[in-house]
């Protein structure tokens, strides 16, 4: 037998999530003219992508299974340092990824870290 109450709850949840998604994504498209934004907010939003990236990457570099790493023999530290060094030297994203990955793979396979 079909649980119609459960089906109704799921349908309402899906419709509600779709409505929330539509409203939040269309918020900037619906107005006919550009919304005024204070200069301090515009300046602060310039750093939002960098802050979001750091919030994702930093825990992956300094933590392992929910705990801070307790040894310097972790290839992620050296890979992050090599990638950062490449970026500051050449200002290239692809090179940063390649260098960081190469250092990490080299330390894992070469030294068994």
URFENMO-V36769 format. One record per pair of residues at least 12 apart in sequence whose C-alpha atoms are under 7 Angstrom apart, sorted by the first residue. I is the first residue (numbers start at 1). J is the second residue. Records with the same first field share a line. If there is no record, write none. Layout:
I=J + J
This chain:
61=76 + 77
73=113
74=113
75=104 + 107 + 108 + 113
76=104
79=100 + 101 + 103 + 104
80=100
82=99 + 100
83=96 + 97 + 99 + 100
84=96
